[in-house]
Amino acid sequence: MILRDIKLAYQDIFESYDNPSLEKHIEKIIELDAYWPYSSTFFCITNTQDLSFEYISKNMTSCIGIDRAEFHKGGMKYFWSRIHPDDVKPWLKALNDLMDFTLDTISEEKRKQMSYTWNYRFKNARGVYVNIIQNTTPLVLDSQLKPIIGLAHYTVLDHQIKLDITATAKLLNDKNEYETKYFNNFSQKLLTNGISNRERDIIRLLLLNKSSKEIGEKLNISSHTVDTHRRNILKKLQLSSTGELIALIKANKAII
């Protein structure tokens, strides 16, 4: 998906026409950042109207090695360009579903009490796709009470950790405790919906320890065609070996 398509999808999700005031929020958060210790987490003030970062904390460079000036200059489009290509579609789907859930389910007076979490892989300054878990809390809502300015916290995890792409919406209740109101596993959806019937046939036979030749004979196709299907399956599921595939299938029976 190219940046223009991402921009259109993102603007459609967060469509708004108000002009929010940011000065008070930025001033307070800049004051906080001066005392915030260095860690594996950084934060930003995000503006979904003009696709910009109103403020970026000093920890950002220590977390992913990229100068803050690059983010201020390129805005969200620069940020999107560094998300792993395979994660863009489920990430946008997660954002859209979170927004739909909020507008359809959460009352207007409670929307400022919401907190949203999702994850994706992000290319750091060394070209390594690290895991980022993003948590965003609304700061400003538009006249339709749609969140448009957010305080986003980003926690960076090692690239070797394999994470499903998930999204969560939590509400701060009357006891000042966050309770989960929405959860979805978008990687599981892609696994279930992205595998063809022929690929499912091959997966079932792989689970029986059949070779490509044996699978080909069973399905009346060549072993080369079977190998092509196997490569496509691994690519779709972002795996590197048949062993990983079999382990994943055993943990996710819905795929077959």
Beta strands, then each sheet from edge to edge (+ up, - down):
strand 1: 41-47
strand 2: 52-56
strand 3: 114-123
strand 4: 129-141
strand 5: 147-157
strand 6: 166-172
strand 7: 178-185
sheet 1: 2+ 1- 5+ 4- 3+ 6- 7+
end
